[in-house]
Amino acid sequence: MKHKIRLGILGGGGDSLIGIVHRIAANMYDRYELVGGCFNPDPEQNRSFADKLELDPTRVYDTIDALVEGENKRPKEDRIQVVSVLTPNFLHFPMAKQLLENDFHVICEKPLTTTYKEALELAALQQTKKAIFAVTYTYTGYPMIRQMKQMIAEGAIGEIQRVDLQYYQGWINPIIHDKDQRQTTWRLQPEKSGISCCVGDIGTHAFDMLEYVTGQEVDRILADLNYLYEDNQMDVDGTILIRMKNNAKGVIRTSQIATGEENNFTVAIYGRKGGLKWEQENPNYLHYLHPDQPFQTYKRGNAYNSAIAQDGVKIPSGHPEGIFDAMGNIYKGVAKAILGEQAFDGEYPSLHEGVRGMQFIEKVVDSHQKGNQWVAME
Ligand SMILES: NC(=O)c1ccc[n+]([C@@H]2O[C@H](COP(=O)([O-])OP(=O)(O)OC[C@H]3O[C@@H](n4cnc5c(N)ncnc54)[C@H](O)[C@@H]3O)[C@@H](O)[C@H]2O)c1
């Protein structure tokens, strides 16, 4: 008898960035079996990619409508249980909605939707369906991020007084200065991306991370975005002042025109007693800063780490793990939820985090458009 969770995928074809990360993550703990999907809107490309994956051709569908119809005809014990939505942003909402309506669990890429209103609609629907719904804020799957969260919760740095998150990339720099070049990415097209490029794409990771590691909510924000050109509708850079509910202050700095930067996401949280710092490009280390002694470096895979950080490692200390492993840990958390197994708190980012993320994006654009005013999160 087969016990693996039957997984479907929408998007994430051979031409995509994130597809391979999800496929490897799903396989990492041997909890899922990819059984079908629609990976590309072009039927020929879709089928030739699915052929490479050696999927049953009867479960390779040309559209989401065909997937839902085809899978609904199958007996319950054979039907796809969870579907990952890995398409450009504008398809997340209609696809996730249709999947929920048809009683599939959903793993959806961030940003959850293109508007806050759509995100709330999904949340209401999920309540009625009682489905598992994850939003893949991948970086929260890193063991040393989970360790940071645990240490903050246990008071290792005392009351938080300063937060500083930076997410810098430079990949838009070569294309932003030429109007035709801008058309080469859906991320700069509002109808496909939503109202924000930089904040929607990567600033939202920083926001989610801030609330994840601190266990506290952001209360108010003030944003200053950069569009570089008047005829460009999408932000490519932003500085967002943060006020937390406990009155700690700080900043989210996010850019896709930080020339030469690759995926430089750093998280620094400072409390009365100490600080904790982590860098995505060196994710196996967590730096613990003290006021009166040299800093310490925590490393993944060691028994001194918390149970949730230890649960997310597969090989002994000293062996590097990275983005695939972080996503694998999120898939593991979702598998536990689907199967009703005992899990740690925060093992996968839920729909709630996706909704918060959409609210953040809209508040940031609102603050900027109002002439850089403080606006309250709800
Ligand atoms: N969690 C992360 O760290 C992370 C990283 C990168 C991207 N993402 C998110 O993942 C999503 C996809 O990003 P990407 O960079 O992989 O995009 P991409 O453009 O590289 O790939 C999109 C894929 O979706 C497919 N697709 C498009 N329309 C489709 C349709 N109607 N039906 C089926 N497939 C369709 C395309 O053929 C392609 O394979 C975005 O929402 C993005 O924000 C998240």
The ligand as an ORCA input file, in Angstrom:
! r2SCAN-3c Opt
* xyz 0 1
  N       9.825     31.374     -2.383
  C      10.787     31.924     -3.079
  O      11.865     32.157     -2.556
  C      10.564     32.240     -4.522
  C      11.643     32.345     -5.405
  C      11.370     32.575     -6.760
  C      10.060     32.718     -7.197
  N       9.039     32.647     -6.302
  C       7.645     32.811     -6.722
  O       7.303     31.691     -7.559
  C       6.408     32.094     -8.577
  C       7.021     31.710     -9.906
  O       8.232     32.425    -10.056
  P       9.356     31.957    -11.084
  O      10.492     32.867    -10.901
  O       9.565     30.497    -10.984
  O       8.622     32.303    -12.456
  P       9.030     31.818    -13.891
  O       8.518     32.834    -14.840
  O      10.466     31.434    -13.928
  O       8.193     30.445    -14.058
  C       6.776     30.448    -14.107
  C       6.304     29.069    -14.579
  O       4.885     29.066    -14.600
  C       4.457     28.496    -15.848
  N       3.118     29.000    -16.169
  C       2.755     30.251    -16.560
  N       1.432     30.305    -16.776
  C       0.944     29.061    -16.501
  C      -0.354     28.484    -16.569
  N      -1.430     29.192    -16.955
  N      -0.484     27.179    -16.247
  C       0.588     26.433    -15.890
  N       1.843     26.944    -15.827
  C       2.018     28.233    -16.123
  C       5.522     28.908    -16.835
  O       5.500     28.088    -17.993
  C       6.781     28.712    -15.980
  O       7.182     27.358    -16.014
  C       6.209     33.596     -8.399
  O       5.001     33.831     -7.726
  C       7.387     34.040     -7.549
  O       7.087     35.147     -6.724
  C       9.291     32.399     -4.991
*
